[in-house]
Structures are given as structure tokens and as C-alpha cells.
Amino acid sequence: MINQHFGGSTGYGHDEAGGREELDQTFAEIVGAESAIDFGVNYREVPLAEDGGLYWDALVGAVKPQTRCALIQRSCGYSWSRSLSVNEIGRAIKMIKMQNSNCLVMVDNCYGEFVERIEPPMVGADLIAGSLIKNPGGTIAPCGGYVAGRERWVKAAAARLSAPGLAVDCGSTPGDIMRAFFQGLFLSPQMVGEAIKGTFLIAVVMASKGYKVQPLPRVQRHDIVQVIFADGTFIDGSTSELSCDGPLREPFAVYCQGGAHWTQWGLVLAEVLKSL
């Protein structure tokens, strides 16, 4: 063990500080186990189609009688693919339910909230989950996440988080946090609108400079992520209300999200263009 093992972490689970992982391994060794956590979940993944969307032909036979859950990711995330529309998600859910009506369909809704007029539960999703430091937090929620959907599955998720019989009926929340949650939710549709304006601006400007962008300019958005495929000279700019990040090795790509106002991206682009 070293000093860094006593530090905190963000909770994203990317082996950042190492303290949590080191403690887990230490406990496992003490009790003579290989690992302290093992849920025994078998996992299969349906590949995407060449256009970055869902591979419909593969999905037709992907769900088996023993399949308990199907997870659909709405946003492109950190990949060069396209994000899914809610209608596409609805079509996928119908295909899944036709193969196994008892299969739970869960949607990772991050970056997609309030971009369209409908949300995944309106087209049949059993459960959705997302982050309050993204769209629903309106740029001011300091932390938190959510699950929503059918009552049975929300209760199951809450029981897994706390304990059976306790679910959501335990735990404390500081008052200043609740105020930020409510205010952030109130502001979130406006903030999402500004973020989408920013994606259009980024796409138009960078495409005009010869960079490949995803989504293309003036294409309907299904989340707030704009991806730029860049060369090694591209630099990112950010403030506390917007983010722009990417890998430090080839192939270089930059993922832009957020912004409390589209003009923030105008300021960022002005500085970026000076360095290209």
C-alpha cells in the first residue's frame, strides 16, 4: 500500500486512485477469496452496423429464452458512432420483447434527456438511468444520478443500492443539494437547448476547416455530444459549464458536451482556431 490508496475518487471506477480496489483485494485475501464482488453475470454484445447504428439483422436473433436484461446505450458515448433516436430505441425494444417478453430492457439515457420530445419509457423501456451532472442537472447539480421506469424495477434498483426492505426509504440528503436538484431540473431543458446549439456551431465550423464531425452539421440531434476527428495539433478548451475531452493517442478525436450558452462555444472555437 502507498499514500495514494488513502485518497478519494470520483466514483467513475476507472482504477483512478486505487484505494478502493486495493481495499477490496486486501479483504478478499483475508477471507481466502479470489474477489470480494462477483455477481456471476454472463454478458454478450451485439455489434453496431457499419453506419454506427443498431445492427437490426443481428438483433433479430440476439435475445434468448434465458436472457434476463437487454441494455441499450442511447448516446454514442466515447466512440465514433451515431447516437440513437428514441424511435429507434422503441423499435429495438419491440424486437427484443417479441423474442422474450420477460426480458427487462434498460436504457443508458446519459446525454439524451430533453433532446427529443419523448423519452425511452414512452416507447416501452422498462428502466432508464442517467446522471444529474449531465442534462437533468441543468449545469448546477453538484452530484447524483437517477433511475426511472416501471415501479417494480425502480424498487429493485433501490434495493440493490441500499438493502432489501429499505430501498428508497433510507438515507439522508443535505438541503442545499435538494435546492440544486430542483433548480437544475427546472433549468435543464433550456441548458440542453443551448448545448444543442453549441453542437451545431462546432460541427459547422470544424467541418468547414476540413475535419470529420459526428453528427454532421444540420442533422437532427439525439444527444448533446459532438465528436470531432482531429489531428495532433487540436487543443481543447473548457469552462465549468462545458467540457471537451479525448484520448491522448491516435486516432485523435475530441468529444464536446454541454455549455450554459452557445456563445461559450464561440469563444472556445475562436481560441482553438488560432492554434490550428
C-alpha positions in Angstrom: 0.0 0.0 0.0 1.1 3.6 -0.7 -0.1 7.1 0.1 -2.4 7.4 -2.9 -4.5 4.5 -1.6 -5.8 6.7 1.2 -7.2 9.3 -1.2 -10.7 9.6 -2.5 -12.0 9.1 -6.0 -14.7 10.4 -8.3 -16.6 7.1 -8.4 -16.3 6.6 -12.1 -14.5 3.3 -11.4 -11.5 3.7 -13.8 -8.9 2.5 -11.3 -8.1 6.1 -10.7 -6.8 6.3 -7.1 -6.5 2.6 -6.5 -7.6 2.8 -2.8 -11.0 1.1 -3.3 -9.5 -1.6 -5.5 -6.7 -2.2 -3.0 -9.0 -2.4 -0.1 -11.3 -4.9 -2.0 -8.3 -7.1 -2.8 -7.0 -7.0 0.7 -10.3 -8.0 2.1 -10.6 -10.8 -0.4 -7.2 -12.2 0.5 -8.0 -12.0 4.2 -11.1 -14.2 3.8 -9.4 -16.5 1.3 -11.4 -15.4 -1.7 -10.5 -14.5 -5.3 -12.6 -11.4 -5.4 -14.8 -9.5 -2.9 -17.5 -8.9 -5.6 -18.8 -11.4 -8.2 -22.4 -11.3 -9.4 -21.9 -14.0 -12.0 -23.4 -12.1 -14.9 -22.9 -13.5 -18.4 -22.6 -10.8 -21.0 -23.0 -10.7 -24.8 -22.8 -7.7 -27.0 -24.5 -7.1 -30.4 -22.1 -5.2 -32.7 -23.1 -2.0 -34.3 -23.8 -1.7 -38.0 -21.4 -0.1 -40.4 -23.2 3.3 -40.2 -22.8 3.3 -36.4 -26.4 2.5 -35.7 -28.1 -0.7 -34.5 -27.4 -3.9 -36.4 -31.0 -4.9 -36.9 -30.3 -8.2 -38.5 -28.1 -9.3 -35.6 -30.7 -8.1 -33.1 -33.4 -10.3 -34.6 -31.8 -13.5 -33.0 -29.8 -12.0 -30.2 -32.3 -12.5 -27.3 -32.5 -16.0 -25.9 -35.1 -17.5 -23.5 -32.6 -17.2 -20.6 -31.8 -13.5 -21.4 -32.7 -11.5 -18.3 -31.8 -8.0 -19.4 -31.0 -6.1 -22.6 -29.1 -2.8 -22.2 -29.3 -0.1 -24.9 -27.0 2.9 -24.9 -28.7 5.9 -26.3 -25.6 8.2 -26.7 -22.6 7.5 -28.9 -20.5 7.9 -25.8 -16.8 7.9 -26.4 -16.9 6.3 -29.8 -17.1 7.2 -33.5 -20.7 6.1 -34.0 -24.0 7.8 -34.1 -26.5 8.2 -31.2 -29.9 6.5 -31.3 -33.2 8.3 -31.6 -35.9 7.4 -29.2 -37.9 5.9 -32.1 -35.0 3.6 -32.9 -34.9 2.6 -29.3 -38.6 1.9 -29.4 -38.2 -0.3 -32.5 -35.4 -2.2 -30.8 -37.5 -2.8 -27.7 -40.3 -4.3 -29.8 -37.8 -6.7 -31.4 -36.4 -7.7 -28.0 -39.9 -8.2 -26.5 -41.0 -10.3 -29.5 -38.2 -12.7 -28.8 -38.6 -12.8 -25.0 -41.4 -10.8 -23.4 -39.9 -11.3 -19.9 -36.6 -9.7 -20.8 -36.0 -6.4 -19.0 -35.0 -3.6 -21.3 -32.8 -0.9 -19.7 -31.6 2.2 -21.5 -28.5 4.2 -20.6 -30.1 7.6 -21.1 -27.0 9.8 -20.4 -26.6 12.9 -22.6 -30.1 12.3 -24.2 -32.5 13.7 -21.7 -34.8 16.5 -23.1 -33.1 16.4 -26.5 -36.3 15.0 -28.0 -40.0 15.4 -27.1 -40.2 11.8 -25.9 -38.1 9.6 -23.6 -37.4 5.9 -23.7 -40.1 4.8 -21.1 -42.7 6.3 -23.5 -41.7 3.7 -26.1 -41.5 0.7 -23.8 -38.3 0.9 -21.9 -38.6 -0.9 -18.5 -35.9 1.1 -16.8 -33.7 4.1 -17.7 -30.7 5.5 -15.8 -28.6 8.7 -16.1 -26.5 11.3 -14.4 -27.6 14.5 -12.7 -24.3 16.1 -13.6 -25.3 15.9 -17.2 -28.6 17.0 -18.9 -31.1 16.7 -16.0 -28.9 18.7 -13.6 -29.1 21.9 -15.7 -25.3 22.6 -15.2 -25.8 23.3 -11.4 -26.4 19.9 -9.8 -23.2 19.0 -8.0 -23.6 15.2 -8.0 -26.1 12.4 -8.3 -27.8 10.0 -10.6 -31.3 8.6 -11.3 -33.2 5.5 -12.3 -36.7 5.7 -13.6 -39.2 3.4 -15.2 -41.6 0.7 -14.1 -42.2 0.7 -10.4 -41.1 -2.9 -9.9 -37.7 -2.3 -11.5 -37.1 1.0 -9.8 -37.7 -0.7 -6.4 -35.3 -3.5 -7.4 -32.6 -1.0 -8.3 -33.2 0.9 -5.0 -33.0 -2.4 -3.0 -29.7 -3.2 -4.7 -28.3 0.3 -3.8 -29.3 0.1 -0.2 -30.8 -3.2 1.1 -33.9 -5.3 0.6 -36.7 -3.8 2.6 -35.1 -0.4 2.8 -34.9 0.6 -0.9 -35.5 4.4 -1.2 -36.9 4.8 2.4 -33.5 5.4 3.9 -30.5 7.8 3.6 -30.1 11.5 4.0 -29.7 14.4 1.6 -28.5 17.9 2.6 -30.9 20.7 2.0 -28.6 22.7 -0.2 -28.3 19.7 -2.5 -32.0 19.4 -2.9 -32.3 23.0 -3.9 -29.7 22.5 -6.6 -31.5 19.4 -7.9 -34.9 21.2 -8.2 -33.4 24.3 -9.8 -31.2 22.2 -12.1 -34.2 20.2 -13.3 -36.1 23.4 -13.9 -33.2 24.8 -16.0 -32.3 21.6 -17.8 -34.5 22.0 -20.9 -33.0 25.4 -21.6 -29.5 24.2 -20.9 -29.9 21.3 -23.2 -31.2 23.6 -25.9 -28.1 25.8 -25.6 -25.8 22.7 -25.7 -27.5 21.6 -28.9 -27.0 25.0 -30.5 -23.3 24.6 -29.5 -23.1 21.2 -31.3 -24.4 22.8 -34.5 -21.9 25.6 -34.2 -19.0 23.2 -33.6 -20.0 20.9 -36.4 -20.3 23.7 -39.0 -17.1 25.5 -38.0 -14.9 22.4 -37.8 -16.4 20.7 -40.9 -15.6 23.9 -42.8 -12.0 23.5 -41.7 -11.8 20.0 -43.2 -12.4 18.0 -40.0 -14.7 15.0 -39.9 -17.5 15.5 -37.5 -20.2 13.4 -36.0 -23.1 14.2 -36.2 -22.9 16.2 -39.4 -23.9 19.9 -39.5 -27.7 20.5 -39.6 -28.5 16.8 -38.8 -31.2 16.2 -36.1 -29.6 15.6 -32.7 -30.4 12.7 -30.4 -28.0 13.7 -27.6 -25.7 16.7 -26.8 -22.4 15.1 -27.8 -20.5 16.4 -30.8 -17.4 14.5 -31.9 -14.5 15.9 -33.9 -12.0 13.6 -35.6 -8.8 15.7 -35.2 -5.1 15.6 -35.9 -2.4 16.0 -33.3 -2.5 19.8 -33.3 -6.1 20.1 -32.0 -6.4 21.5 -28.5 -9.4 21.6 -26.3 -10.9 24.5 -24.3 -13.4 24.3 -21.5 -15.1 26.1 -18.6 -17.0 24.8 -15.6 -20.2 24.7 -17.7 -18.9 22.8 -20.7 -16.4 20.0 -21.4 -14.2 18.9 -24.3 -12.0 15.9 -23.9 -10.5 13.0 -25.8 -7.7 10.4 -26.0 -4.0 11.3 -25.8 -3.0 8.9 -28.6 -4.1 8.3 -32.2 -6.6 8.2 -33.6 -7.3 11.6 -32.0 -10.9 12.5 -31.5 -12.5 15.3 -29.4 -15.8 14.9 -27.6 -17.7 18.1 -26.8 -20.6 18.4 -24.5 -22.6 21.0 -22.6 -22.4 24.7 -22.3 -24.8 27.1 -20.5 -25.0 29.2 -23.6 -24.0 28.6 -27.2 -21.8 31.6 -27.3 -19.4 29.8 -24.9 -18.5 27.5 -27.7 -18.0 30.6 -29.9 -15.3 31.8 -27.5 -13.7 28.3 -27.3 -13.7 27.9 -31.1 -12.1 31.3 -31.6 -9.2 30.3 -29.4 -8.9 26.8 -30.9 -8.8 28.2 -34.5 -5.8 30.4 -33.6 -3.9 27.2 -32.8 -4.8 25.2 -35.9 
